[in-house]
């Protein structure tokens, strides 16, 4: 009975693992002896090192923080958390490991410890473990699942199956799983009896778990306690149960989730009052703690694509006395990009006007429709300057009005109307290279203020939560993650004259990824992105697709994978070996990469594929190796010949990376290798006297092999560093 009652208090119980002792040893005096530089478990073949380390007191000197891992690798003392030997605790650790192994099905385990000197005032502690032959589950039978109609079904695979170790933590997890399954059906007092008979000769146990449902229980009237300004009616509207409904744990969990969706809610505590043996009615006590109603938040990030970004946001999280959000914000990005001149970490911000600061100012209002809050209505207005590196710069004013619907916690849908009136800068190369439109008057018309007003439908599926977060090691050690972690998104946008747009097009993009967990430390992840756009022959650059950067093909700068052109300055034409006139470059001229710049043309279709292997080498430090592939088609139908730019370009880039869990969020550094060979691109220059673009012809270009191939110098030139937050997918 006691274990069943415990289920009522734990909405998310995990596997019961041995925990590191919190005492500091016999008595309260701090013991300091030789420094422990290494702790090893010789002969430990079955249990993971994390479980063994969590069971003992003795530990080795380690890095104070994942942020200091480079300093720790260099042996800088200030970055290390020193650990010292306590011989009495080592003796106790022998017994702790022995009990741990016995709980995991090794009754004959033998554990002994030895302390070996390793230099002056340094030792290593070695626990020698002889596991012995384990006891395993021979047969397993669960009786009582059919005591309810329809029969009770378990959530997920059983923790114990025939052939598994006879591990008490797994058995306790099985009991909790059974108790939760019956509690979900309205029987929170289910009794569970375990009968296990061990056959010493075969080292097998015959397990029988008998479940008796106990009495049926219903919800009573809840007691609701709130902090100002949250109203009791706001909480009551979000209850996932009504008095008289059958009791279920998922109803309490859903209530908690709905309440946390309110921006003002800081904490939720749900206690099932009346949950005593024999009680037939449970009246939850729900306490809701509010955060600050009005708050200012300052956010700063450093990344390869935005350089230094700083945002200031103000929000009223209970606007006009209800569950409504009103926010104001402004921010800047590309800060320091010009002074860094493309150096790390600002490697993908572009150069020249592309590296000038961007900005935005916006206001947003969001409110739920209906009591539950499953549908959100939002209105947003903004003014911004945004640069898309090496493609275009846009400045303008716009707005969004939309609906977002939660069909299930993992399935969201939305519909948005987003009219924007903006003007383009640095887009003349895009129009000239893509469509052969090089006349200044025509380009001025195309880049002047214009309306784009798409209607967009979107749907996202994230059954395992946000795809961008790094999942820490302890989440897998305690078994809180599924074997697979997939997600998917689909967005379709269309604009035409009836929507108020000056351009007609239909644009769709779908993305999906899946992470497969291989044991406690290893992950294998893959991602795909497919996109296409149809419409008028000449569309603005915002409607096209680009590839390359920290979240796509990491061996290439932001947006620079795909068809492109080259550009140079008039004073450098002669140094290149060309004349300032149409087709003024010799055929097959190999240009000096220091004298030209790359400009992306984008495409009407894109495919991005990635495969990544990840391994945890510490609780907050993960290494990765990856292969990214991208392909961009300027126009799959064969139209828009432009100036002879490639119709498509594809590239596969391998690389390695590191992810560090910091107090500011997961930080990611990826190093991609660009293996591209010599390519042929059109070369453009602006004639300063005529103030018009001149096509110098198609030239040969390779930024890595100019003035010689091979060697470490070329290898390092091909490396591209990408700094970002969170996982790439």
C-alpha positions as CSV (number, residue, x, y, z in Angstrom):
1,X,0.0,0.0,0.0
2,X,2.8,2.5,0.9
3,X,4.4,2.2,-2.5
4,X,1.1,2.8,-4.3
5,X,0.5,5.9,-2.2
6,X,3.9,7.2,-3.2
7,X,2.8,7.2,-6.8
8,X,0.3,9.9,-6.0
9,X,3.0,12.2,-4.9
10,X,5.4,11.6,-7.8
11,X,4.2,12.8,-11.1
12,X,7.4,11.9,-12.8
13,X,9.1,9.0,-10.9
14,X,12.4,7.7,-12.2
15,X,14.5,4.7,-11.7
16,X,15.9,4.3,-8.1
17,X,19.6,4.6,-8.3
18,X,22.2,4.6,-5.6
19,X,23.1,8.1,-4.6
20,X,26.4,9.6,-3.6
21,X,26.5,9.9,0.3
22,X,26.2,13.4,1.5
23,X,28.1,13.0,4.8
24,X,31.7,14.0,5.0
25,X,32.9,11.0,6.9
26,X,32.8,9.9,10.6
27,X,32.3,13.0,12.7
28,X,31.9,16.4,11.3
29,X,35.6,17.2,10.8
30,X,36.9,17.7,7.3
31,X,39.5,15.1,6.4
32,X,42.4,16.2,4.2
33,X,45.1,13.7,3.1
34,X,47.0,13.1,-0.2
35,X,45.3,14.3,-3.3
36,X,43.3,11.7,-5.2
37,X,44.2,12.0,-8.9
38,X,42.4,8.9,-10.2
39,X,39.7,6.5,-9.2
40,X,39.4,3.2,-11.1
41,X,37.0,0.2,-11.0
42,X,38.9,-2.8,-12.2
43,X,36.8,-5.8,-13.1
44,X,33.6,-3.7,-13.3
45,X,32.1,-5.0,-16.6
46,X,28.4,-4.8,-16.0
47,X,27.5,-1.5,-14.2
48,X,28.2,1.8,-15.8
49,X,30.9,4.0,-14.3
50,X,28.4,6.7,-13.5
51,X,26.4,4.4,-11.3
52,X,29.6,3.2,-9.5
53,X,30.8,6.8,-9.0
54,X,27.4,7.8,-7.7
55,X,27.5,5.1,-5.0
56,X,30.8,6.0,-3.3
57,X,32.2,9.0,-1.4
58,X,35.8,8.9,-2.8
59,X,36.3,11.0,-5.9
60,X,39.2,12.3,-7.9
61,X,40.3,15.8,-8.6
62,X,38.1,17.1,-11.4
63,X,37.3,20.3,-13.4
64,X,35.3,22.9,-11.4
65,X,33.1,23.7,-14.4
66,X,32.7,22.6,-18.0
67,X,33.5,26.1,-19.0
68,X,37.1,25.5,-17.8
69,X,37.8,22.3,-19.6
70,X,40.6,23.8,-21.7
71,X,42.3,25.2,-18.6
72,X,41.9,21.9,-16.8
73,X,43.5,20.1,-19.7
74,X,46.4,22.5,-19.4
75,X,46.7,21.6,-15.7
76,X,45.8,25.1,-14.3
77,X,45.2,24.6,-10.6
78,X,42.6,27.3,-10.2
79,X,40.3,25.5,-12.6
80,X,40.4,22.2,-10.6
81,X,38.3,21.0,-7.7
82,X,40.7,19.2,-5.5
83,X,39.8,15.9,-3.9
84,X,41.7,14.4,-1.0
85,X,42.0,10.9,0.4
86,X,40.0,9.7,3.4
87,X,41.0,6.1,4.2
88,X,38.0,5.5,6.4
89,X,35.7,6.5,3.6
90,X,37.6,4.2,1.2
91,X,36.8,1.3,3.5
92,X,33.1,2.3,3.6
93,X,33.1,2.6,-0.1
94,X,34.0,-1.1,-0.4
95,X,30.8,-1.9,1.5
96,X,28.8,0.6,-0.6
97,X,29.9,-1.0,-3.8
98,X,29.2,-4.5,-2.4
99,X,25.7,-3.5,-1.5
100,X,25.2,-1.8,-4.9
101,X,26.2,-5.0,-6.7
102,X,24.0,-7.2,-4.6
103,X,21.1,-5.0,-5.4
104,X,21.9,-5.4,-9.1
105,X,21.8,-9.2,-8.9
106,X,25.4,-10.1,-7.9
107,X,25.1,-11.8,-4.5
108,X,28.7,-13.2,-4.5
109,X,30.5,-10.0,-5.5
110,X,33.9,-9.3,-3.8
111,X,35.1,-5.7,-3.6
112,X,38.5,-4.7,-2.3
113,X,40.3,-1.3,-2.5
114,X,43.9,-0.4,-2.8
115,X,45.6,2.9,-2.5
116,X,48.7,3.5,-4.7
117,X,51.0,6.5,-4.5
118,X,51.4,8.5,-7.7
119,X,54.0,11.1,-7.0
120,X,54.4,13.5,-4.2
121,X,51.3,13.7,-2.0
122,X,49.2,12.1,-4.8
123,X,47.4,8.8,-4.8
124,X,45.1,6.8,-7.0
125,X,42.3,4.6,-5.5
126,X,41.6,1.4,-7.3
127,X,38.5,-0.7,-6.4
128,X,39.1,-4.3,-7.5
129,X,35.7,-5.9,-8.2
130,X,35.1,-9.6,-8.8
131,X,31.5,-9.5,-9.9
132,X,30.8,-13.3,-9.7
133,X,28.0,-15.0,-11.5
134,X,24.8,-13.0,-11.4
135,X,21.2,-14.1,-10.8
136,X,19.0,-13.5,-13.8
137,X,15.3,-13.5,-14.4
138,X,14.1,-16.9,-15.7
139,X,10.4,-16.4,-16.0
140,X,8.3,-13.3,-15.3
141,X,4.5,-13.3,-14.8
142,X,2.2,-10.4,-14.0
143,X,-1.2,-11.4,-12.6
144,X,-4.0,-8.9,-12.3
145,X,-3.8,-6.7,-15.4
146,X,-7.1,-8.2,-16.5
147,X,-8.8,-7.4,-13.2
148,X,-10.1,-4.3,-14.9
149,X,-12.1,-4.1,-18.2
150,X,-10.5,-3.4,-20.6
151,X,-7.2,-4.9,-19.2
152,X,-4.6,-2.5,-17.9
153,X,-1.8,-1.6,-20.4
154,X,1.7,-0.5,-19.3
155,X,3.3,2.7,-20.6
156,X,6.3,1.5,-22.5
157,X,8.3,-1.7,-22.4
158,X,8.6,-3.5,-19.0
159,X,11.9,-2.7,-17.2
160,X,12.5,-6.4,-16.4
161,X,12.3,-9.2,-18.9
162,X,13.4,-12.9,-18.9
163,X,17.2,-13.0,-19.2
164,X,17.8,-9.6,-17.5
165,X,19.7,-9.2,-14.3
166,X,17.6,-9.7,-11.2
167,X,18.2,-6.1,-10.2
168,X,16.2,-4.6,-7.4
169,X,16.2,-1.1,-8.9
170,X,14.6,-2.5,-12.0
171,X,12.1,-4.5,-10.0
172,X,11.2,-1.4,-8.0
173,X,10.8,0.5,-11.3
174,X,8.5,-2.2,-12.5
175,X,6.4,-1.9,-9.4
176,X,6.1,1.8,-9.8
177,X,5.1,1.3,-13.5
178,X,2.4,-1.1,-12.5
179,X,1.1,1.2,-9.7
180,X,1.0,4.2,-12.1
181,X,-0.9,2.2,-14.7
182,X,-3.6,1.3,-12.2
183,X,-3.6,4.9,-10.7
184,X,-4.2,6.2,-14.2
185,X,-7.4,4.1,-14.4
186,X,-8.7,5.4,-11.1
187,X,-7.2,2.9,-8.7
188,X,-4.4,4.6,-6.9
189,X,-4.3,2.1,-4.0
190,X,-3.4,-0.9,-6.0
191,X,-1.5,-3.5,-4.0
192,X,1.5,-5.3,-5.5
193,X,3.0,-8.5,-4.1
194,X,6.2,-9.9,-5.4
195,X,7.1,-13.6,-5.3
196,X,10.6,-14.6,-6.4
197,X,12.0,-18.1,-6.2
198,X,15.7,-18.5,-7.0
199,X,17.0,-21.7,-8.5
200,X,20.5,-21.9,-7.2
201,X,21.6,-24.4,-9.8
202,X,20.5,-22.4,-12.9
203,X,21.0,-19.0,-11.2
204,X,17.5,-18.0,-12.4
205,X,14.6,-16.5,-10.5
206,X,10.9,-17.1,-11.2
207,X,9.2,-13.8,-10.7
208,X,5.5,-13.4,-10.1
209,X,3.9,-9.9,-9.6
210,X,0.3,-10.0,-8.3
211,X,-1.7,-6.8,-8.5
212,X,-4.9,-6.2,-6.7
213,X,-6.7,-3.0,-7.9
214,X,-8.2,-1.8,-4.6
215,X,-11.1,0.6,-4.5
216,X,-12.1,3.0,-7.3
217,X,-11.3,6.6,-6.5
218,X,-12.7,9.8,-7.9
219,X,-11.7,13.5,-7.9
220,X,-13.3,15.8,-5.4
221,X,-13.4,19.6,-5.4
222,X,-9.9,21.0,-5.6
223,X,-8.5,23.6,-3.2
224,X,-6.8,26.4,-5.2
225,X,-4.3,28.8,-3.7
226,X,-2.8,31.5,-5.9
227,X,-0.4,34.4,-5.6
228,X,-1.4,37.9,-6.8
229,X,-2.3,38.8,-9.5
230,X,-3.3,35.3,-10.6
231,X,-7.0,34.8,-10.2
232,X,-8.5,31.5,-9.0
233,X,-10.8,31.4,-12.0
234,X,-7.7,31.4,-14.3
235,X,-6.4,28.3,-12.6
236,X,-9.8,26.6,-12.5
237,X,-10.3,27.1,-16.2
238,X,-7.1,25.1,-16.8
239,X,-8.0,22.1,-14.7
240,X,-7.8,18.8,-16.7
241,X,-10.4,17.1,-14.5
242,X,-13.8,17.8,-13.0
243,X,-15.2,16.7,-9.6
244,X,-16.6,13.2,-10.0
245,X,-14.1,12.2,-12.7
246,X,-12.1,9.0,-12.1
247,X,-8.8,9.8,-10.6
248,X,-5.8,9.8,-13.0
249,X,-2.2,10.9,-12.7
250,X,-2.2,12.2,-16.2
251,X,-5.0,14.7,-15.4
252,X,-2.8,16.1,-12.6
253,X,0.2,16.2,-15.0
254,X,-1.9,17.9,-17.7
255,X,-3.2,20.5,-15.2
256,X,0.4,21.3,-14.2
257,X,1.5,21.6,-17.8
258,X,-1.4,23.9,-18.7
259,X,-0.6,26.2,-15.7
260,X,3.1,26.4,-16.6
261,X,2.0,27.6,-20.1
262,X,1.0,30.9,-18.5
263,X,4.0,33.2,-18.7
264,X,3.4,34.6,-15.2
265,X,3.5,31.2,-13.5
266,X,6.8,30.5,-11.7
267,X,5.9,27.4,-9.8
268,X,3.0,24.8,-9.5
269,X,2.6,22.3,-6.6
270,X,-0.2,19.8,-6.7
271,X,-0.8,17.7,-3.6
272,X,-3.6,15.0,-3.8
273,X,-5.3,15.6,-0.4
274,X,-7.3,12.8,0.9
275,X,-5.0,10.2,-0.5
276,X,-5.2,7.9,2.5
277,X,-5.8,4.1,2.4
278,X,-9.5,3.6,1.9
279,X,-10.4,7.1,0.8
280,X,-12.7,7.1,-2.2
281,X,-12.3,10.7,-3.1
282,X,-9.1,12.7,-3.7
283,X,-9.3,16.5,-3.6
284,X,-6.1,18.0,-5.1
285,X,-4.6,21.0,-3.4
286,X,-3.2,23.2,-6.1
287,X,-0.7,26.0,-5.2
288,X,0.3,28.4,-8.0
289,X,3.3,30.7,-7.4
290,X,3.5,33.8,-9.6
291,X,6.6,35.4,-11.0
292,X,7.0,39.1,-11.5
293,X,4.1,40.4,-13.6
294,X,6.2,43.0,-15.3
295,X,9.8,42.3,-16.0
296,X,12.8,43.5,-18.1
297,X,15.1,40.9,-19.6
298,X,18.5,41.5,-21.2
299,X,19.8,38.7,-23.4
300,X,23.2,38.5,-25.0
301,X,24.6,35.8,-27.3
302,X,27.7,35.3,-29.3
303,X,27.5,33.3,-32.5
304,X,29.2,32.9,-35.9
305,X,26.1,34.2,-37.8
306,X,25.1,37.2,-35.6
307,X,28.5,38.0,-33.9
308,X,27.5,39.8,-30.7
309,X,23.7,40.1,-30.3
310,X,22.0,42.0,-27.4
311,X,18.3,42.2,-26.9
312,X,16.2,44.1,-24.3
313,X,12.7,42.8,-23.7
314,X,9.9,44.1,-21.5
315,X,6.8,42.1,-20.8
316,X,3.6,42.3,-18.8
317,X,2.8,38.6,-18.2
318,X,-0.7,39.2,-16.9
319,X,-1.9,42.0,-19.0
320,X,-5.1,43.8,-18.0
321,X,-5.7,41.3,-15.2
322,X,-5.9,38.1,-17.2
323,X,-3.8,35.4,-18.9
324,X,-2.6,37.8,-21.6
325,X,0.9,38.7,-22.6
326,X,2.0,42.1,-23.9
327,X,5.7,42.7,-24.7
328,X,8.0,45.3,-26.1
329,X,11.5,44.6,-27.3
330,X,14.4,46.0,-29.2
331,X,17.8,44.7,-30.0
332,X,21.0,44.8,-32.0
333,X,23.1,42.1,-33.7
334,X,26.3,42.1,-35.8
335,X,27.9,44.1,-33.1
336,X,31.7,44.0,-33.4
337,X,31.3,42.2,-36.8
338,X,33.1,45.0,-38.7
339,X,36.0,45.2,-36.2
340,X,36.4,41.4,-36.2
341,X,36.7,41.5,-40.1
342,X,35.4,38.0,-40.4
343,X,37.6,36.5,-37.7
344,X,36.5,34.0,-35.1
345,X,33.8,33.9,-33.7
346,X,32.2,36.3,-36.3
347,X,33.0,34.1,-39.3
348,X,29.7,34.1,-41.0
349,X,28.4,37.7,-40.7
350,X,29.6,38.8,-44.1
351,X,31.7,41.9,-44.9
352,X,31.2,45.5,-45.8
353,X,27.6,46.6,-45.4
354,X,26.6,43.1,-44.4
355,X,28.6,43.4,-41.3
356,X,27.0,46.7,-40.2
357,X,24.8,46.4,-37.1
358,X,21.3,45.1,-37.5
359,X,18.4,46.2,-35.3
360,X,14.8,45.6,-34.5
361,X,12.0,47.1,-32.4
362,X,8.7,45.2,-31.9
363,X,5.5,45.0,-29.9
364,X,3.5,41.8,-29.4
365,X,0.2,40.8,-27.8
366,X,-0.8,37.2,-27.2
367,X,-3.9,35.8,-25.5
368,X,-5.6,32.5,-25.3
369,X,-8.9,31.8,-27.0
370,X,-11.2,29.7,-24.8
371,X,-10.7,28.7,-21.2
372,X,-8.2,25.9,-21.6
373,X,-5.8,28.0,-23.7
374,X,-5.2,25.4,-26.4
375,X,-5.6,28.1,-29.1
376,X,-3.5,31.3,-28.9
377,X,-4.2,34.5,-30.8
378,X,-1.3,36.8,-31.4
379,X,-0.6,40.2,-33.0
380,X,2.9,41.5,-33.6
381,X,4.3,44.7,-35.2
382,X,8.0,45.4,-35.9
383,X,10.5,47.6,-37.7
384,X,13.9,46.1,-38.5
385,X,17.1,46.1,-40.4
386,X,18.2,42.5,-41.3
387,X,21.2,41.4,-43.3
388,X,21.4,38.0,-44.9
389,X,25.1,37.5,-45.2
390,X,26.5,37.9,-48.7
391,X,22.9,38.0,-50.3
392,X,20.9,41.1,-49.4
393,X,20.0,43.6,-46.7
394,X,16.4,44.5,-46.0
395,X,14.9,47.3,-43.9
396,X,11.2,47.7,-43.4
397,X,8.1,47.6,-41.3
398,X,5.6,44.7,-40.9
399,X,3.2,42.8,-38.8
400,X,1.9,39.4,-38.1
401,X,-1.5,38.2,-37.0
402,X,-1.9,34.5,-36.3
403,X,-3.5,31.6,-34.5
404,X,-1.6,28.7,-32.9
405,X,-3.5,25.5,-31.9
406,X,-2.2,22.8,-29.6
407,X,-3.9,19.6,-30.8
408,X,-1.8,17.5,-28.5
409,X,1.2,18.4,-26.3
410,X,3.5,17.3,-29.0
411,X,1.5,18.5,-32.0
412,X,1.1,22.2,-32.8
413,X,-0.5,23.9,-35.8
414,X,-0.7,27.5,-36.8
415,X,-1.9,30.0,-39.4
416,X,-0.3,33.4,-39.8
417,X,-0.8,36.4,-42.1
418,X,2.4,38.5,-42.2
419,X,2.4,41.6,-44.5
420,X,5.8,43.3,-44.7
421,X,6.7,46.5,-46.5
422,X,10.5,46.8,-46.9
423,X,13.3,47.9,-49.2
424,X,16.4,46.0,-50.2
425,X,20.0,47.0,-50.2
426,X,23.1,45.2,-51.7
427,X,20.7,43.1,-53.8
428,X,21.8,44.3,-57.3
429,X,24.2,41.4,-57.6
430,X,21.4,39.0,-56.8
431,X,19.2,40.3,-59.6
432,X,22.0,40.6,-62.1
433,X,23.5,37.2,-61.4
434,X,20.3,35.3,-61.2
435,X,18.2,36.9,-63.9
436,X,20.6,39.0,-66.0
437,X,18.8,42.2,-64.8
438,X,21.8,44.5,-64.5
439,X,20.2,47.8,-65.5
440,X,20.4,50.2,-62.6
441,X,16.9,51.7,-63.2
442,X,15.3,48.3,-63.2
443,X,17.2,47.2,-60.1
444,X,16.2,50.4,-58.3
445,X,12.5,49.6,-59.1
446,X,12.9,46.0,-57.8
447,X,14.7,47.0,-54.6
448,X,12.5,50.0,-53.7
449,X,9.8,49.7,-51.0
450,X,7.4,46.9,-51.8
451,X,4.8,44.6,-50.1
452,X,5.2,40.9,-49.5
453,X,2.2,39.5,-47.7
454,X,2.2,35.7,-47.4
455,X,-0.3,33.6,-45.6
456,X,1.5,30.7,-43.9
457,X,0.3,27.4,-42.5
458,X,2.6,25.4,-40.2
459,X,2.6,22.2,-38.2
460,X,5.3,20.9,-35.8
461,X,5.6,17.6,-34.1
462,X,8.0,17.4,-31.1
463,X,7.2,14.3,-29.0
464,X,10.4,14.6,-27.0
465,X,10.6,18.3,-26.4
466,X,12.7,21.0,-28.0
467,X,15.1,19.7,-30.6
468,X,17.7,22.4,-30.1
469,X,18.7,21.6,-26.5
470,X,21.6,19.4,-25.4
471,X,20.3,16.6,-23.2
472,X,22.7,16.1,-20.2
473,X,24.3,12.8,-19.4
474,X,22.4,12.3,-16.1
475,X,19.1,12.3,-18.0
476,X,20.2,9.1,-19.7
477,X,21.8,7.5,-16.6
478,X,18.5,7.8,-14.8
479,X,16.5,6.4,-17.8
480,X,14.4,9.5,-18.4
481,X,14.7,9.5,-22.1
482,X,13.1,7.4,-24.8
483,X,15.3,5.3,-27.1
484,X,14.3,7.6,-30.0
485,X,13.9,11.4,-30.0
486,X,12.3,12.5,-33.3
487,X,10.8,15.9,-34.4
488,X,9.3,17.3,-37.5
489,X,8.1,20.6,-39.0
490,X,6.2,21.6,-42.1
491,X,5.6,25.2,-43.3
492,X,3.8,26.3,-46.4
493,X,3.4,30.0,-47.4
494,X,1.7,31.6,-50.3
495,X,1.3,35.2,-51.5
496,X,-0.6,36.8,-54.3
497,X,-2.5,39.9,-55.2
498,X,-5.5,39.0,-53.0
499,X,-3.3,38.9,-49.9
500,X,-1.9,42.4,-50.6
501,X,1.4,41.1,-52.0
502,X,3.2,42.5,-55.1
503,X,4.7,39.0,-55.7
504,X,2.9,35.7,-56.4
505,X,4.6,32.6,-55.1
506,X,4.1,29.4,-53.1
507,X,6.9,28.3,-50.8
508,X,7.1,25.1,-48.8
509,X,9.8,23.7,-46.5
510,X,9.8,20.5,-44.4
511,X,12.4,19.5,-41.7
512,X,12.8,16.5,-39.6
513,X,15.4,14.9,-37.4
514,X,15.8,11.9,-35.1
515,X,18.3,11.1,-32.3
516,X,19.0,7.5,-31.4
517,X,20.4,6.9,-28.0
518,X,23.0,4.1,-27.9
519,X,23.7,3.3,-24.3
520,X,24.4,5.9,-21.7
521,X,27.0,8.0,-23.5
522,X,26.5,7.6,-27.3
523,X,24.0,9.3,-29.6
524,X,23.4,9.0,-33.3
525,X,21.4,11.9,-34.9
526,X,20.3,12.7,-38.4
527,X,18.4,15.5,-40.1
528,X,16.8,16.4,-43.4
529,X,15.5,19.7,-44.9
530,X,13.6,19.9,-48.2
531,X,12.4,23.1,-49.7
532,X,10.9,24.4,-52.9
533,X,9.3,27.6,-54.3
534,X,7.2,28.2,-57.4
535,X,5.8,31.4,-58.8
536,X,6.9,34.4,-60.9
537,X,10.1,34.1,-62.8
538,X,11.6,37.0,-60.9
539,X,11.1,36.8,-57.2
540,X,12.8,38.8,-54.4
541,X,15.7,37.1,-52.5
542,X,13.6,36.6,-49.3
543,X,11.6,33.9,-51.0
544,X,14.6,31.7,-52.0
545,X,16.6,29.1,-50.2
546,X,20.1,29.2,-49.0
547,X,22.4,26.7,-47.4
548,X,25.6,26.7,-45.3
549,X,26.2,27.8,-41.8
550,X,26.1,26.6,-38.2
551,X,22.7,24.9,-38.6
552,X,23.0,23.4,-42.0
553,X,26.3,22.6,-43.8
554,X,28.9,23.5,-41.3
555,X,31.9,23.4,-43.6
556,X,30.7,26.5,-45.4
557,X,30.0,30.1,-44.3
558,X,26.4,31.3,-43.8
559,X,24.4,31.0,-47.0
560,X,27.4,30.4,-49.3
561,X,26.7,26.9,-50.4
562,X,25.0,26.9,-53.7
563,X,25.1,28.9,-57.0
564,X,27.0,32.1,-56.6
565,X,28.8,34.9,-58.4
566,X,32.1,36.7,-57.7
567,X,32.5,40.5,-57.3
568,X,35.6,42.7,-57.3
569,X,36.4,46.4,-57.2
570,X,37.4,48.5,-60.2
571,X,40.9,49.2,-58.9
572,X,41.6,45.5,-58.6
573,X,40.5,44.5,-62.2
574,X,44.0,45.0,-63.6
575,X,45.6,43.1,-60.8
576,X,43.4,40.2,-61.6
577,X,44.6,40.2,-65.2
578,X,41.3,41.5,-66.7
579,X,40.2,44.6,-68.5
580,X,37.3,46.8,-67.2
581,X,34.9,45.9,-70.1
582,X,32.3,43.2,-70.8
583,X,33.9,39.8,-70.9
584,X,37.2,41.5,-70.0
585,X,38.8,38.4,-68.3
586,X,40.7,35.8,-70.3
587,X,39.1,32.4,-70.7
588,X,39.8,30.0,-67.8
589,X,41.4,32.7,-65.8
590,X,42.2,31.6,-62.2
591,X,41.4,34.5,-59.9
592,X,43.2,35.5,-56.7
593,X,40.7,34.8,-53.9
594,X,42.0,37.8,-52.0
595,X,40.9,40.1,-54.7
596,X,37.3,38.9,-55.1
597,X,34.3,38.3,-52.9
598,X,31.6,35.6,-53.0
599,X,27.8,36.5,-53.3
600,X,25.2,33.8,-53.0
601,X,22.3,33.6,-55.5
602,X,20.1,31.2,-53.6
603,X,17.8,28.7,-55.2
604,X,14.2,27.6,-55.8
605,X,15.0,24.2,-54.3
606,X,17.2,22.9,-51.5
607,X,18.1,19.6,-49.8
608,X,20.2,19.5,-46.6
609,X,21.2,16.2,-45.0
610,X,23.2,15.7,-41.8
611,X,24.5,12.7,-39.9
612,X,26.1,13.2,-36.5
613,X,27.6,10.9,-33.8
614,X,27.9,12.2,-30.3
615,X,29.6,10.9,-27.1
616,X,29.6,12.3,-23.6
617,X,33.0,12.4,-22.1
618,X,31.9,14.2,-18.9
619,X,28.6,15.2,-17.3
620,X,28.5,18.5,-19.2
621,X,30.9,17.9,-22.1
622,X,30.0,16.2,-25.3
623,X,32.1,15.6,-28.4
624,X,30.7,15.1,-31.9
625,X,31.7,14.0,-35.4
626,X,29.4,14.8,-38.4
627,X,28.9,14.8,-42.1
628,X,26.7,17.5,-43.7
629,X,25.4,17.5,-47.3
630,X,23.7,20.3,-49.0
631,X,22.5,20.9,-52.6
632,X,20.9,24.1,-53.9
633,X,19.2,24.4,-57.3
634,X,19.0,28.0,-58.7
635,X,16.1,26.9,-60.9
636,X,15.2,23.2,-61.3
637,X,13.1,24.0,-64.3
638,X,16.1,25.3,-66.3
639,X,14.9,28.9,-66.6
640,X,16.7,32.1,-65.5
641,X,20.1,31.6,-67.2
642,X,21.4,34.8,-65.7
643,X,25.1,35.4,-66.5
644,X,26.2,31.8,-66.6
645,X,26.2,31.1,-62.9
646,X,26.0,27.3,-62.0
647,X,22.4,26.0,-62.1
648,X,23.1,24.0,-58.9
649,X,25.8,23.3,-56.4
650,X,26.2,20.4,-54.0
651,X,28.8,19.7,-51.3
652,X,29.5,17.2,-48.5
653,X,31.6,18.5,-45.5
654,X,32.8,16.4,-42.6
655,X,33.7,17.8,-39.2
656,X,34.0,17.6,-35.5
657,X,32.5,19.5,-32.7
658,X,32.2,20.0,-28.9
659,X,29.1,21.0,-26.8
660,X,29.5,22.4,-23.3
661,X,26.6,22.9,-20.9
662,X,27.2,26.3,-19.4
663,X,25.1,28.4,-17.0
664,X,24.0,30.4,-20.0
665,X,22.8,27.4,-22.0
666,X,24.5,24.8,-24.2
667,X,27.4,26.3,-26.2
668,X,28.4,24.6,-29.4
669,X,31.7,24.8,-31.4
670,X,31.8,22.9,-34.7
671,X,34.7,22.7,-37.1
672,X,33.8,21.8,-40.6
673,X,36.1,20.8,-43.5
674,X,35.3,22.2,-46.9
675,X,36.6,19.9,-49.7
676,X,35.3,21.9,-52.7
677,X,37.5,22.0,-55.8
678,X,37.9,24.7,-58.4
679,X,34.6,26.1,-59.6
680,X,33.6,28.4,-62.5
681,X,31.6,31.6,-61.6
682,X,30.7,34.9,-63.3
683,X,32.8,37.9,-62.1
684,X,31.1,41.3,-61.8
685,X,32.5,44.7,-61.1
686,X,30.9,48.2,-60.8
687,X,32.3,50.7,-63.3
688,X,32.8,53.9,-61.3
689,X,32.5,56.1,-64.3
690,X,29.3,54.7,-65.8
691,X,28.0,53.5,-62.4
692,X,26.8,50.3,-63.8
693,X,27.6,46.6,-63.3
694,X,30.0,45.0,-65.8
695,X,30.1,41.3,-66.5
696,X,33.8,40.4,-66.8
697,X,33.0,36.8,-67.8
698,X,33.3,33.4,-66.2
699,X,36.4,32.7,-64.2
700,X,37.9,29.9,-62.2
701,X,37.9,30.2,-58.4
702,X,39.2,28.2,-55.5
703,X,40.0,30.0,-52.2
704,X,42.0,27.1,-50.8
705,X,44.4,26.0,-53.6
706,X,45.4,29.3,-55.2
707,X,49.2,29.6,-55.3
708,X,49.7,25.9,-54.7
709,X,48.0,22.7,-53.5
710,X,48.5,20.4,-50.5
711,X,50.2,20.8,-47.1
712,X,49.0,21.8,-43.7
713,X,48.4,25.4,-44.9
714,X,45.7,24.3,-47.3
715,X,44.2,22.0,-44.8
716,X,43.8,24.7,-42.2
717,X,42.4,27.1,-44.8
718,X,39.6,24.6,-45.5
719,X,38.5,24.5,-41.8
720,X,35.5,26.5,-40.9
721,X,34.6,27.4,-37.3
722,X,31.0,27.7,-36.3
723,X,29.9,29.0,-32.8
724,X,26.3,28.7,-31.8
725,X,23.9,27.8,-29.0
726,X,22.2,24.4,-28.6
727,X,22.3,21.4,-30.8
728,X,22.2,21.9,-34.6
729,X,19.2,19.5,-34.8
